[in-house]
Amino acid sequence: MMLLHEDYPHTVPARAWLRWKENYFWVFMDPERDLCCLAHSTAEPTFDRAFASFTVLHKGVKVSHSGEVPLPQPFEHQKLLRYGNQTVHFLKPQEEFLVEYEDENIAASLRFTRRMHLFDFLACADVNPDQFSISENTALDRTGFRHQGQCMDATGKVTFKTGELAGVSLDVDGSGYRDHSWGMRNDQIVLDHNWSFFNFPTMGFHLFTVRNTVRPANMTAEGYIARPEGNEVIKTLHIENVGEGPEGMPDKVIFHTMTLGGKKFTLTADVGNAFARLPLHSQKPGAKVYYNVENMCRVRCEETGEEGLANVEIGALKDA
């Protein structure tokens, strides 16, 4: 005998919302000139749609825009993509990119140039084959999702057109990072995460942990250290939140990590005293929304004494 509820519409499982996405994320910070910027885009070619956001913070004034935009056409293998008011120029593979944005409130042009080598997170699954990979956490299989990152330098110009900063135009020069991912993905299947990068004078890091709603006990912990001579996969990672800071964020976030070669690093990010704390709008909200907070702050490597800049992204799934 069938159950009575079989006659009625069924609950849609989280895996049903998996879809092909291609995401680009550009992060820029210039604390000397008190300006930080986020540019993000996600394309869903099989749904013929895209979503883009652009956010600038200067002297406490935030200008932000996000929304669904037409899918760039053509899309595949293009060297220029237009996501509404945002344009990405692929000037030189793995070397140089130009991100532009302009609307009635702001005009920005940011040039990202290579600081370190590109890293592909598939290498983490090679090094730790028995651990839960980012692809398994995001796409529910071992190879359905690809993820790359790169430490960058960034320069450019930002001009404010309206509001209390109207007429202000800044030449900026700071620290940057780019993140590129593609494959089967559903942001609303992720339960929570910490996604962080660090630019130090002689090295860089990208470290993250992720849990999803399907297998919350299985945490992904992946990352790498970037040096001028090349990248090295991290073997272990533990992230420790210490104290309570503003807006529900920790006061300090400490990253305990060891490379494949056995070298230990302890990175202490001063999240409580972040010079920028920005939301990342990465998709159109539904009944659930994945909420990201970008904490741009100072970071110290305890083993070397180096001081650097960090972007500590903390995210969690919430009711819209």
C-alpha positions as CSV (number, residue, x, y, z in Angstrom):
1,M,0.0,0.0,0.0
2,M,1.3,3.5,-0.9
3,L,1.7,6.2,1.7
4,L,-1.0,8.9,1.6
5,H,1.6,11.7,1.0
6,E,2.6,10.1,-2.4
7,D,-0.5,11.7,-4.0
8,Y,0.7,15.3,-3.2
9,P,3.6,17.4,-4.5
10,H,6.9,16.1,-3.2
11,T,9.8,17.8,-1.3
12,V,12.5,18.9,-3.7
13,P,15.9,17.6,-2.6
14,A,18.9,19.9,-2.4
15,R,20.7,17.9,-5.1
16,A,18.0,18.8,-7.6
17,W,19.1,22.4,-7.7
18,L,22.6,21.6,-8.9
19,R,23.3,23.4,-12.2
20,W,26.2,24.4,-14.4
21,K,27.7,27.7,-13.2
22,E,30.8,29.7,-14.1
23,N,31.9,32.2,-11.5
24,Y,34.5,35.0,-11.4
25,F,35.3,36.9,-8.2
26,W,37.7,39.8,-8.0
27,V,38.8,41.3,-4.7
28,F,40.7,44.5,-4.3
29,M,42.0,46.3,-1.2
30,D,44.0,49.5,-0.8
31,P,43.9,50.4,2.9
32,E,46.3,53.3,2.4
33,R,43.7,55.1,0.4
34,D,40.8,53.6,2.3
35,L,39.2,51.9,-0.7
36,C,38.1,48.3,-1.1
37,C,36.2,46.7,-3.9
38,L,34.4,43.4,-4.8
39,A,33.3,42.3,-8.3
40,H,31.5,39.0,-8.8
41,S,29.7,37.3,-11.6
42,T,28.0,34.0,-12.1
43,A,26.8,32.7,-15.4
44,E,24.3,29.9,-15.9
45,P,24.4,29.2,-19.6
46,T,21.8,26.3,-19.6
47,F,19.3,28.7,-17.9
48,D,20.3,31.6,-20.2
49,R,20.9,33.9,-17.3
50,A,23.6,35.5,-15.1
51,F,23.9,37.4,-11.9
52,A,26.5,40.1,-11.1
53,S,27.4,42.4,-8.3
54,F,29.9,45.3,-7.7
55,T,30.6,46.9,-4.3
56,V,33.0,49.8,-3.4
57,L,33.7,51.1,0.1
58,H,35.5,54.4,0.6
59,K,35.7,56.4,3.9
60,G,32.7,54.5,5.3
61,V,30.6,55.1,2.2
62,K,29.4,52.0,0.5
63,V,28.2,51.9,-3.1
64,S,26.8,48.6,-4.2
65,H,24.7,47.1,-7.0
66,S,23.6,43.5,-7.7
67,G,21.0,41.8,-9.8
68,E,20.2,39.3,-12.5
69,V,21.6,40.3,-15.9
70,P,21.4,38.8,-19.4
71,L,23.8,36.0,-20.1
72,P,26.8,37.4,-22.0
73,Q,26.4,36.4,-25.7
74,P,28.4,34.8,-27.1
75,F,29.8,33.2,-23.9
76,E,32.1,30.3,-24.5
77,H,35.8,31.0,-25.0
78,Q,35.3,34.8,-25.1
79,K,38.0,37.3,-24.2
80,L,35.5,39.9,-23.1
81,L,32.4,39.3,-21.0
82,R,29.7,41.9,-20.3
83,Y,27.5,41.3,-17.2
84,G,25.2,44.3,-17.4
85,N,27.2,47.3,-16.2
86,Q,30.2,45.1,-15.4
87,T,32.8,44.1,-18.1
88,V,35.7,41.7,-17.7
89,H,38.6,41.8,-20.2
90,F,40.9,38.8,-20.4
91,L,44.0,40.6,-21.6
92,K,46.7,37.9,-21.0
93,P,45.9,34.4,-19.7
94,Q,47.0,33.9,-16.1
95,E,48.7,37.3,-16.2
96,E,46.5,40.3,-16.8
97,F,42.8,41.2,-16.5
98,L,40.8,44.4,-16.6
99,V,37.5,44.7,-14.6
100,E,35.3,47.7,-15.4
101,Y,32.0,48.9,-13.9
102,E,29.9,52.0,-14.6
103,D,26.4,53.1,-13.6
104,E,24.8,56.4,-12.6
105,N,26.6,56.3,-9.2
106,I,30.2,55.2,-9.9
107,A,32.8,54.4,-12.5
108,A,35.6,52.0,-11.8
109,S,38.5,50.5,-13.8
110,L,40.7,47.9,-12.0
111,R,43.6,46.2,-13.6
112,F,44.7,42.9,-12.0
113,T,48.2,41.6,-12.8
114,R,49.9,38.4,-11.7
115,R,51.7,38.4,-8.4
116,M,52.0,34.6,-8.0
117,H,51.2,31.6,-10.1
118,L,47.7,30.3,-10.7
119,F,46.6,27.4,-8.5
120,D,44.1,24.7,-9.3
121,F,42.4,23.1,-6.3
122,L,42.3,19.7,-8.0
123,A,45.8,19.3,-6.7
124,C,44.4,19.2,-3.1
125,A,42.4,16.1,-4.0
126,D,45.6,14.5,-5.5
127,V,47.6,15.2,-2.3
128,N,44.7,14.2,0.1
129,P,42.8,11.6,-1.9
130,D,41.0,10.2,1.2
131,Q,39.7,13.6,2.3
132,F,36.4,15.2,1.3
133,S,37.2,17.4,-1.7
134,I,35.6,20.8,-2.7
135,S,34.1,19.1,-5.7
136,E,32.4,16.5,-3.6
137,N,31.1,19.2,-1.3
138,T,29.8,21.5,-4.0
139,A,28.9,19.2,-6.9
140,L,28.4,15.9,-4.9
141,D,31.0,14.1,-7.0
142,R,34.8,14.0,-7.2
143,T,35.2,15.9,-10.6
144,G,32.1,17.9,-11.2
145,F,33.4,21.2,-10.0
146,R,36.7,23.0,-10.7
147,H,38.1,25.8,-8.6
148,Q,41.2,28.1,-9.2
149,G,42.8,31.0,-7.5
150,Q,45.6,33.5,-7.9
151,C,47.3,36.2,-5.8
152,M,47.3,39.5,-7.8
153,D,48.4,43.1,-7.7
154,A,45.8,45.6,-8.7
155,T,45.8,49.2,-9.8
156,G,43.1,51.5,-11.2
157,K,40.8,54.4,-10.9
158,V,37.5,54.9,-9.1
159,T,35.2,57.9,-9.6
160,F,32.1,58.7,-7.5
161,K,29.3,60.4,-9.4
162,T,26.6,61.0,-6.8
163,G,26.1,61.2,-3.1
164,E,28.4,62.7,-0.5
165,L,31.5,61.5,-2.5
166,A,30.3,63.0,-5.8
167,G,33.2,64.3,-7.8
168,V,35.8,62.3,-5.9
169,S,38.2,60.4,-8.2
170,L,40.9,58.1,-6.8
171,D,44.0,56.5,-8.4
172,V,44.3,53.2,-6.4
173,D,47.2,50.7,-6.0
174,G,46.8,47.7,-3.8
175,S,46.4,44.0,-3.1
176,G,44.2,41.7,-5.1
177,Y,43.0,38.2,-5.6
178,R,41.0,36.4,-8.3
179,D,38.9,33.3,-8.0
180,H,37.5,31.3,-10.9
181,S,35.2,28.3,-10.6
182,W,33.0,26.3,-13.0
183,G,30.9,23.1,-13.0
184,M,27.9,21.7,-11.2
185,R,27.1,23.9,-8.3
186,N,24.4,25.0,-5.9
187,D,25.3,27.7,-3.3
188,Q,22.2,26.7,-1.3
189,I,23.6,23.2,-0.7
190,V,26.5,24.7,1.3
191,L,25.8,24.9,5.1
192,D,28.7,27.2,6.1
193,H,32.3,28.0,5.1
194,N,35.4,30.1,5.6
195,W,37.1,31.2,2.4
196,S,40.2,33.3,3.0
197,F,43.2,34.6,1.1
198,F,46.4,36.3,2.3
199,N,49.0,38.5,0.5
200,F,52.3,38.8,2.4
201,P,55.4,40.5,1.1
202,T,57.1,37.2,0.2
203,M,54.2,34.7,-0.1
204,G,50.5,34.2,-0.3
205,F,47.9,31.8,0.9
206,H,44.3,30.7,0.0
207,L,42.7,28.5,2.7
208,F,39.2,27.4,3.1
209,T,36.8,25.0,4.9
210,V,33.3,24.1,3.7
211,R,30.4,22.0,5.0
212,N,27.2,21.2,3.1
213,T,23.7,20.3,4.1
214,V,23.8,16.8,2.7
215,R,26.8,15.6,4.6
216,P,27.5,18.2,7.4
217,A,29.9,15.9,9.2
218,N,32.2,15.8,6.2
219,M,34.2,19.0,6.1
220,T,36.4,20.1,3.2
221,A,39.7,21.7,4.3
222,E,41.9,22.7,1.4
223,G,44.4,25.4,0.4
224,Y,47.9,26.3,-0.8
225,I,50.8,28.5,-0.2
226,A,52.0,30.7,-3.1
227,R,55.7,31.6,-3.5
228,P,57.4,33.3,-6.5
229,E,59.0,29.9,-7.5
230,G,55.6,28.1,-7.4
231,N,52.7,26.8,-5.3
232,E,52.6,24.1,-2.7
233,V,49.5,22.3,-1.5
234,I,48.7,22.4,2.2
235,K,48.4,19.0,3.9
236,T,46.4,20.0,7.0
237,L,44.2,23.0,8.0
238,H,42.4,23.9,11.1
239,I,40.6,27.3,11.5
240,E,40.0,28.7,15.0
241,N,37.5,31.5,15.7
242,V,38.5,33.5,18.8
243,G,36.3,36.0,20.7
244,E,33.4,38.1,19.4
245,G,33.9,41.0,17.1
246,P,31.4,43.4,15.5
247,E,28.4,42.4,13.4
248,G,28.5,38.8,14.5
249,M,32.0,38.2,13.3
250,P,34.9,36.7,15.4
251,D,37.5,39.0,16.9
252,K,40.4,36.9,15.6
253,V,40.5,34.1,13.1
254,I,43.6,31.9,13.4
255,F,44.6,29.5,10.6
256,H,46.8,26.6,11.6
257,T,48.2,24.9,8.5
258,M,51.0,22.7,7.4
259,T,52.3,22.3,3.8
260,L,52.9,19.0,2.0
261,G,56.6,19.5,2.8
262,G,55.9,19.6,6.5
263,K,56.3,23.4,7.1
264,K,53.9,24.9,9.7
265,F,52.3,28.3,9.4
266,T,50.0,30.1,11.9
267,L,48.2,33.0,10.4
268,T,46.3,35.4,12.8
269,A,43.7,37.6,11.0
270,D,42.5,40.7,12.9
271,V,38.9,40.3,11.8
272,G,37.4,42.3,14.7
273,N,39.3,45.4,13.5
274,A,38.6,44.9,9.8
275,F,39.1,48.1,7.7
276,A,36.3,46.8,5.4
277,R,33.4,44.5,6.1
278,L,31.3,44.0,3.0
279,P,28.5,41.6,2.1
280,L,28.9,39.6,-1.1
281,H,25.8,39.3,-3.3
282,S,26.4,36.2,-5.3
283,Q,23.0,35.0,-6.4
284,K,19.3,36.0,-6.6
285,P,17.7,35.3,-3.2
286,G,15.1,32.6,-2.9
287,A,13.5,31.0,0.1
288,K,17.0,30.4,1.3
289,V,20.0,32.7,0.7
290,Y,23.7,32.1,1.2
291,Y,25.1,35.1,3.1
292,N,28.8,36.0,2.7
293,V,30.7,38.6,4.6
294,E,34.0,39.8,3.3
295,N,36.3,40.9,6.2
296,M,39.3,42.8,4.9
297,C,41.9,43.1,7.6
298,R,45.5,42.8,8.7
299,V,47.1,39.4,9.2
300,R,50.3,38.2,10.8
301,C,52.3,35.1,10.2
302,E,53.5,34.0,13.6
303,E,56.4,31.9,12.4
304,T,58.0,34.5,10.1
305,G,56.7,37.8,11.7
306,E,55.5,39.0,8.3
307,E,52.5,41.3,8.2
308,G,50.1,41.2,5.3
309,L,46.6,41.8,4.1
310,A,43.7,39.3,4.4
311,N,40.3,38.8,3.0
312,V,38.4,36.5,5.4
313,E,35.1,35.5,3.9
314,I,32.7,33.9,6.3
315,G,29.4,32.5,5.0
316,A,26.4,30.6,6.1
317,L,23.0,29.4,4.7
318,K,20.1,31.5,6.1
319,D,16.4,32.0,5.6
320,A,15.9,34.9,3.1
